[in-house]
Amino acid sequence: MGTDTLVSVRDLKKHFPVTKGALRRKVGAVRAVDGVSFDIERGQTLGLVGESGSGKSTIGRTLLRLEEPTEGTVHFDGVDLGGLSPGDLRKTRPRMQMVFQDPHACLNPRMTVSSIIGEPLVEHESMSSKERNARVEELLGLVGLKAEHANRYPHEFSGGQRQRIGIARAIALNPDLIVCDEPIAALDVSIQAQVVNLMEELQDLLGLTYLFISHDLGMVRHIADRVAVMYLGRIMELADVDALYEDPRHPYTRALQSSAPVPDPVVEATREKIVLEGDIPSPSNPPSGCVFSTRCPEAVDRCRSEVPVWREVSPGHGVACHLVDAPAS
Amino acid sequence: MLWFIGRRLTIAVPTLIAISFVIFAILDLAPGDPTSSLPLSIPPDVREQIREALGFNDPFLTRWVLWMKQVFINEPISLFETMFNVQVGSGERTRVISWQSRAPVVETIAERLPQTTWVMGLAFIFGILIAVPVGVISAYRQYSVFDQVGTFFSMVGYSVPTFFTGLLAIVIFSVHLGWFPSYYDTTLEVTDWDSLVAQIKQLVMPVGVLSMFNAAALSRFTRSSMLDNLSEDYVRTARSKGLKEKRVLVRHVLRNSLIPVVTLIAMQVPGIFAGALITEQIFRINGIGHLLISAIHMGDVPMVQTLSFMVAALTVFFNLVADVVYGILDPRIRYD
C-alpha cells in the first residue's frame, strides 16, 4: 500500500443469495463480485471496464458500503470501512460520494434541486439557510447550471442537466472519492463529452479521486490513469492506461479492444477483429478454472481446470492468465 | 390549476344531471308505490287520490324535472334560509318530502348525519393512523415476522365482513366480558365526565370494527407503494448522502409513497357521510346507513333518491379533490 493510497480493496466478494420456494430457502448465490483487489491513488482515476453483468456497478456500491460485502475489506484513507458502526459510516459518507448511472431515477422527484443538493449540507454541516443557499448556487455554478435552476424540480431538466445536478450533489461536501457508476451511459453522445470534461475539470479543481465505471473503452482511456478490466466478477487485467491500451496481455482485454471501432475507415476496414462467441456465463454458476475459458479464443486444457493466479508482467501491470508468462526476475 | 378546477367543476354539472337521471329512472322502474305501506283498510279509490295528489301519475320526464328543481334549487335555498335565518322570496316552495315521515328529507338527513360522521370519521382517522405505520414497517422489514403477521391480519380484516367481526365483538366484549354496550345510544348527551366515558365506551366497538376494516386495505396499499419506492435509485442516493435512516425513510420514501395513498384516502371521504349500511345496523346507530336501509324497506323513494344523489355528488366532488391533491403532491403532474 503506497503512502498516498486513498482506497485499498482486498479480496472483495459480493454474493447475492438465490432463494427458492415459499420458505425462501437459499439454493445458491450469484457471485456478482468474486475476489477483487485493487488500490486507487489519491487524485487519480481508476477506470473499471467490462461487459454488462460483470459486476462493475456492484463493486462501486460495495466499495462505498451501500451494500454489505460478503467477504473482503475496503480501506478508505487507512480506515477499514467494514468495521465502522452505522453511525461512524454515516459520518464518513461525506468523504466518499457516488454519481449514479440513471440521471432520471436517482433524483427524488418531489424535491427541488436546491433541496437535493442542500440536504447533505443540512445533515453534515451547521450552516444557516442563507449560507446553504449561497453554497448551492456556487455548486450549481461549478457544474455549469444557473442559480435560477435551484427551485425547479428534476423532471424539468434534460438528462445531461440532471447528471450535472447529480455531480453537484456529489461534490457538495468536498469528498475525496467519487465513484462514478456509468455516469455517461444514459446520455446522448453529444452530451457525454461535456459531462466527462466537466468531471475532469472538477478533478483538477477539487483534487478528486475517481473510480470511473464504464463500458466505453474510449472514454475510459480519455479520463483514467489506470484501468481494470473485469469479467464475471473478477479482474482480468489491471495496468496503467497506456500500458493496457498499447500492450494488452489478457486475451479478454484484446477482444474488448478489438470490439471498439476505430475512427479511421482505412484502419477499421483492415484491422483484425477478435469476435467472442456466446454470452457471458451466469454468475450463479461460473465456469471452473479461468472464468473466461468458455469464450477465450486461446484457451488450453489447463484454463478449464485451474484458476489462474494474479501475476505482474511488469511493475504496475497485473494480469490473471495462464498464457501470460511473468518476466524472469 | 385554477383553470383545471374550474373546468372540472363545469363538467361536474352535466355529470350530476346524468347521475340524477339514472338514480331517478332506476327507482322509478323498481316495483312498489307510496301507498303500499299504508293500512289495508284504505279503499282503492282513496289510494288513487293519494297517488294523484303526490303527482305519481304524471309522466316520467315531468316528475324528473320537478324533482331536479326541488333538489338543485328549492333545497339549497331552504338550507340557506335555515343556516342564515333569513327568508328568500315567499318562503313557499315544494320540498323533497319523505313518504314515511311527511317531513322534508333534508331535515331528516341533517338529524342523522352527526352520528354517522362521528362514527365513520373516527373510524376513518383511526384506520389511517393504524394503516400507514403498519404499511411502512411491513415494507421496510419485508418478509419479517411483523410483515407476515401484518399481512395475515390485513387479509383477515379485508376478507371477513363487518357483520361477522361486529357480531363477534359484541359476543366477546358485550356479552361475555361486559366491557362495552352492545348498541349505540344516540340520545346520550355529553355533559359531564361520566357521560363522556359512556360516549367513548359506546364508540369503541363500532369505530374499532370499522377502522380495522379500513386499515386492512389501506395498509396493504401503503406497503406496496413503499416497496415500489424503496427500490428506487433516489433512495440509494439519499443513503449515499449519509442521511439518518429515519430521514431517508420518512422524507424520501414515505413522502413519495404517500402520493397514491393520499388520493385513495381522499376518494374514501364520501364514505364518512354515506355511513356504513351493515355496521350501523349491527350496533344500532341511527345514522345515514340506517336511514337508507329503513327507507328502502318502507319504499320511501324520495329519501332513497336524495341519499343516493348526495353520495354521488360527494363522490364526484372528492374525485376532483383527489386529482387536485395529486397535482399538489407530485410536482411532475401539471394540469394546465
Contacts between the chains, C-beta under 8 A, distances in Angstrom:
chain1	res1	chain2	res2	distance
A	24	B	143	7.0
A	61	B	236	7.7
A	64	B	240	6.6
A	66	B	236	6.0
A	66	B	239	6.1
A	66	B	240	6.0
A	86	B	245	7.7
A	90	B	242	4.7
A	90	B	243	7.6
A	90	B	244	7.0
A	91	B	242	7.1
A	92	B	242	7.6
A	93	B	240	6.5
A	93	B	241	6.7
A	93	B	242	2.8
A	94	B	242	5.7
A	97	B	240	6.4
A	98	B	237	7.9
A	98	B	240	4.9
A	100	B	233	5.9
A	100	B	236	7.2
A	100	B	237	6.4
A	102	B	233	5.7
A	105	B	232	6.2
A	105	B	233	3.8
A	105	B	234	6.5
A	106	B	233	4.1
A	106	B	234	5.5
A	106	B	236	7.2
A	106	B	237	4.8
A	107	B	234	5.7
A	107	B	237	6.9
A	108	B	234	4.4
A	108	B	237	7.4
A	108	B	238	6.9
A	108	B	252	5.5
A	108	B	256	7.0
A	109	B	234	7.4
A	109	B	256	7.0
A	109	B	330	7.3
A	109	B	331	6.9
A	109	B	332	5.7
A	110	B	255	5.8
A	110	B	256	5.7
A	110	B	259	7.9
A	110	B	329	7.4
A	110	B	330	6.9
A	110	B	331	6.3
A	119	B	238	7.7
A	119	B	241	6.0
A	119	B	243	7.0
A	120	B	241	4.3
A	120	B	242	6.5
A	120	B	243	7.6
A	123	B	241	6.6
A	123	B	242	6.3
A	123	B	243	5.4
A	123	B	244	7.5
A	123	B	247	7.4
A	124	B	242	6.3
A	153	B	331	4.3
A	153	B	332	7.1
A	155	B	331	7.2
A	155	B	332	4.8
A	166	B	237	7.7
A	169	B	237	7.4
A	169	B	241	7.5
